[in-house]
Amino acid sequence: MEVSVNNLQKGFGGEAVIKAVSLTVKEGERVAVIGPNGSGKTTLLRLLNLMIFPDQGSIELAGKKVTGLGVREARTVRRGIATVYQSHNLIPRFKVINNVLSGKLGSWSTSKALFSLLIKPLEEVGVREVLEMTGIEDKIYWRTDRLSGGQQQRVAIARALFQDPNLLLADEPFASLDPRSGEKLIEILVGWSKQKNKTLIVTLHHLEFALANFPRIIALKNGTIFFDLPTGQVTPERLQQLYGDDHQGA
């Protein structure tokens, strides 16, 4: 899914958070969004997944303008978008399979969703495939609250992949994990994007993850695009300008 943003602006409580942002991400591209805390990264992703709408400017997804849509139309568009958050947003008492299946509830009829939830989980083969990708196939019938934080994040990623979106967004999904676990999960998302030719946009706190895994880096600062470059052109000097003295820990 191609993403096109033109002169996007968004504020809260009279304070501008996103200021005149314009960018295009082509179908199948893998982009990391970096920047200091408060730079607008999360707000940008929430705009792209239509959880909020801009004050000014426009967003086009797959060539269709999506700003100003009604609730029902926006819900339809969201079916092609999956988002992985830092918080897992899982239902703790549900089994892993039910949490993964929830990724498709928006495209199922009410009767099918209730049958899968209350009687017999559907599409088990597909669930096993995405759980195998994320390395926890053996936990398919475990209660989710029995899993570690890292395992729960793998379930959240499996849910997003099971949705088979055209656009996958991830908002600092590994910030609470140790670097080794985070790197493995990044590899899963990047591998999926390459294999499926699906668009992947990830905000990242860890610069080394961004530089090692994404061919394009967009940096936000104070709600504007500070730079938008191929990874090979992101120099230590540019990062110093972006983060100042805190760039090593960003």
N, C-alpha and C positions, 0 to 999 in steps of 0.2 A: 504494500500500500504506500503510495506516495503521499507525503505530508508537505503541505505548503502553508506557511504562515506569513501574513503581511501586516506590518504596522500594528502588532498586537500590543494591547495595553490592558492592565488589570490592577486595580487597587482595592484596599480594604481599609475601612475607617478613614477615608480621605488620604491614605498614604499609598503612593504608587509602588507596586511590587514588580510588575513587568512594564517596561517602558519602550514602546516603539520597536519591538522585536520582529524581525523578518528573517525567514530561513526556509530552505527547501531540503527535504530528505527524500531521496529517490527510493523506489521500491527495492527491497532487498538490502538497503544500506544498513550498516552497523555504526551507530554514533554514540559516543560517550559525552555526557554533559557534566562539566565540572564547574567549580567556583566556590568562593567562601560561603560560610553559613549566612543565610539571609539574602543570597544573591538572586533568588527567584526560581531555583531549579524545580522545587516541588510544585510551585504554582504553575510553571510552564507545563509540566506533565499533567496536572489536573485539568488544564485547559485543553490539552491534546486528547484526553480521554473523555471529554465533555462532562466531567463532574462539576465544573464551573464554566461560566461563559465570560468572554472578554467585555470590557467596557467600550473598547474601540478596536478596530481591526478585524481581520477575517482569518478563518482557518478552512483549508480545503483538504479533504481526505479522499484519495483516489479520484481527484478531479472534481469532487462535489463539495460545494460550500456547505459547511455544517454549523456555522455560527447563526444563531437566531432560530434554530429548530425548536419545535414543540417537544414536550416531554416524550410522547410516543415515538416520534421520529428519532429523537436523540437515543432512545433506548434501542431502537433498531440498529443504528450506526454502531453503538457500543458492542454489539454482538461480534463485530469484527475486530475488536480491540481487547486485549488482555493486559492487566496491570499487576505487577508484583510489588508489594510494599515492604518496607522495613519491618513493620509489624505484620504478622502472618495472616491476620484476618480469617482465621479458621474457626470452626465450631468445635470447641474442645471435646465435648461429649460424643461427637460423631466419630464413626470409624473413618480411617484414612480414605477408603474407597468412596464414601459419601461426600467427603470434602472435595475430593478430586472431581467427582461427578457434578458438583455444584457449578463448575465452570461452564456447563452447558445448559443450566436451568433456564437461562434467558431465551434459548431457542427451542425448548421443549414445551409441549402442551402441559397444562396444569395436571391432568390425569396421569400423564407419563411421569412427570416429576414426582408426584405423590406416590405412585407405584414403586418407583425406584428408591424413594426415601423410606417408605414404610413397609414395603413387602419384600421386594428383591432388587438389589442394585443391578442396573442395566449396564450394558457395554463394558463388562468386566475385562474383556480382552484388550480393549483400548486403554483402559485404566492401567492394566499391568504393563503395557508398552511404555507409557510415560513414567511410571514408577521405576521401571527397569532403567530408563534413561537417567533418572535422578538417583539411582542406587539404593532404593528402599522398597523394592518389589516385595520383599519378605514381610513388610509391615502392612500389607494391603488391608487386613481385617483387624488391625490394632485400633484401639481407641486413640484418637489423636493426642489427648492430654497425657498419654503415657510416653510420648516421644520427647527427645531432647529438642532444644531450640533449633539446632542445626537441622535435625530431621524434619521438624515442622516447616522450616523454610523450604526444604526439598519438596514437601507436600504442596506448599503454595506454588512453587514453580511447576510441579506436575499438573496442578489444576489449570494453570495458565496455558501450558502446552496442550493439555487435553482439549481446551477450547479451540485449538487450531486457529489462532487469530491471524489476521493479515498484518496487524501492527501489535508488537509486544513492547510495553513500556515497563520499566523497572525503576523504582525510586529508592536509591541507596539500599538495595535489598540485602546487602551483606555487611552493613555497618556494625551489627552486633555480633558478628561471627569472627572467629580467629582467621588470620590471613590464609592459611592452607585450605580451610573449608570454603572461604569466599572465592578463592581462585578456582576450585573445582566447580563451583556452581556457575561462575562466569563462563567457564569452558562449556558447560551444558547449554547455556543460553546462546552463546556464540555459535556452537556447533549446530544447534537447531536452526538458527537463522541462515547459516550457510547451506545446510541441507535442503531447507524448504524455500530458500530465497525469500524470506519474510523480513520485514523491516523491524529493526531492533534499536530502541533508544533507551539508554540507561544513564541515570544520574549516579555519580560515584564520588565517594569521599576519599577513596584510596587512589592516588594518582598512578601508582605502579600498575594497578589493575587496568586503568583506562589506557595507559600508554602501551601496555603489552598486548591488549586484546582488541582494540578498536582502531580502524584505519582513519577515523575522523574524530576530531575533538572540538566540541563547542564549549567555550568558556563564557559564563555569565558573571557579571559584576555589577552590583547596584541596579539589577533589573534590566541591564542591556547586554548585548553581545560584545564581549571584550575581545575575543578572537574566535574565528571559525576556520580551522586549518587541518590539513592532513597531519597525521600523528608525527611524521618525520620532520615537520617544521615547528613542532612545539618544543622550544628551547628552554633551558633553565632560566634564561633571562626573562622570557615571557611569563613563566610561572612565578618568578620573583615579583614581577610587576602585578600579576593577578592576585597573589596571596600576601605579598609582603614577607615579613619575617616568619609567618606561620605556615609557609608552603610545605615544609617538610612533614608536618603532621596532618595536612589536609587530605 
